[in-house]
Amino acid sequence: MGDQDLPGVLVSGLEGSYGICEDHVGDLQKHFNLITLQEFLENKTQFGPKIQAVYIWGGRPAIDQELLGSLPSLKIIASAGVGLDHLDLKLIANFGVKVANTPQAVSNPTADMGMALLLAAARRVVEGHMLASAPDTETFSTNWVGQEVTGATLGLIGMGSIGYKIAQRAKAFEMKVLYHNRRRRKLEEEEAVGATYCESLDDLLQRSDFVLLAVSLTPQTQRLIGKRELSLMKPTAILINIGRGLLVDQDALMEALQTGVIKGAALDVTYPEPLPRDHPLLKLSNIVLTPHLGSATHQARRQMMENLVQSILASLNGLPVPNEVLLK
């Protein structure tokens, strides 16, 4: 707990794996009295009325009806990142509380991560590293090959800000870009990145050498890619997921990778995170796994923090909230 004259903001913690970014604590304490979840739970009567905002980092603290009911002065929930699947927006709105996130801060680093995973899977970078560094390696086989990226067809599922930035990067690789989205982009936006709209997801899956998921998790998109969808992909195709783990039926993916239905996969997200250490996906050689690194750069994390501070201060001062999330 910091300066009690400053507005109270609930955070998951100030250190450790489940806390906020430790490098940001000093900056946040210039504006807010940071109250940890543990402090609040130990004395709800004292801290509940003081908390005017909740600062969510890494999906924590979790927001539920009990917590909302314990915070009578709450004005805003500010959540780092762009995903909102951890928040019940209707429930929050029923308490008269606003929500803000940080979409601009995450777009570029997440798009970079998508391309990094695509390249790593295509050129078998992780397998290559293991071969090159293995103590028993004596020669490098001339038959070690991967997939060509330049000139290949990329199928983007999701063409929001992240998807569009991936398309920009793919253009530099001279890739043919197909995309499937709830709403078609403007013609000039398509032409700028050389993207072709596919109204049918099946059509995109059948035509793509790489299929990349950059879509939000909703009830409609949960397990969007299952056994049937994987069977439509080319046997040489690679699936990349930078959205949410539940977009993909992991059991179906595991079977597809084991039986050659598709060539490989690269996942920055899984369900759960991390996977249990005995999970079969961890034993496959034709998959690249990273620990949800999409926006994990120093620059992006600082911008996220600054954006959250701006949104909270605006809300507390009765001003329009930057990046406010509105119920659709």
MOQUI-V89267 format. One record per backbone hydrogen bond with DSSP energy under -0.5 kcal/mol. NH is the residue of the N-H (numbers start at 1). CO is the residue of the C=O. Records with the same first field share a line. If there is no record, write none. Layout:
BEGIN
NH=CO  CO
END
This chain:
BEGIN
6=3
7=31
8=50
9=33
10=53
11=35
19=16
20=13
24=21
25=21  22
28=24
29=25
30=26  27
31=28
32=28
33=7
34=32
35=9
36=34
37=11
40=36
41=37
42=38
43=39  40
47=43
48=44
50=47
51=47  48
52=8  50
53=8
54=76
55=10
56=54  78
57=55  60
60=57
64=62
68=64
69=65
70=66  67
71=68
73=48
74=71
75=52
76=52
77=98
78=54  76
79=77  100
80=56
87=84
89=87
92=88
93=89
94=90
95=91  92
96=93
97=92
98=75
100=77
101=323
102=81
106=102  103
107=103
108=104
110=106
111=107
112=108
113=109
114=110
115=111
116=112
117=113
118=114
119=115
120=116
121=117
122=118
123=119
124=121
125=120
128=124
129=125
130=126
131=127
132=128
133=129
134=130  131
137=134
141=139
144=141
145=143
147=122
151=173
152=149
154=152  176
155=153  210
156=154  178
157=155  212
158=156  180
164=160
165=161
166=162
167=163
168=164
169=165
170=166
171=167
172=168
173=169  170
174=171
175=170
176=152
177=175  194
178=154  176
179=196
180=156
190=186
191=187
192=188
193=189  190
194=190
195=190
196=177
198=179
199=197
201=199
204=200
205=201
206=202
207=203
208=204
209=153
210=153
211=238
212=155  210
213=240
214=157  212
218=216
221=218
222=218
223=246
224=221  247
225=247
226=224
230=226
231=227
232=228  229
233=229  230
234=205  208
237=234
238=209
239=264
240=211
241=266
242=213
245=270
247=244
248=245
249=225
250=248
253=249
254=250
255=251
256=252
257=253
258=254
259=255
260=256
261=256
262=256
263=237
264=237
265=286
266=239
267=288
268=241
269=241
279=276
282=279
283=280
284=281
288=265
290=267
292=268  290
296=293
297=295
301=297
302=298
303=299
304=300
305=301
306=302
307=303
308=304
309=305
310=306
311=307
312=308
313=309
314=310
315=311
316=312
317=313
318=315
319=314
322=320
324=321
325=99
326=324
END
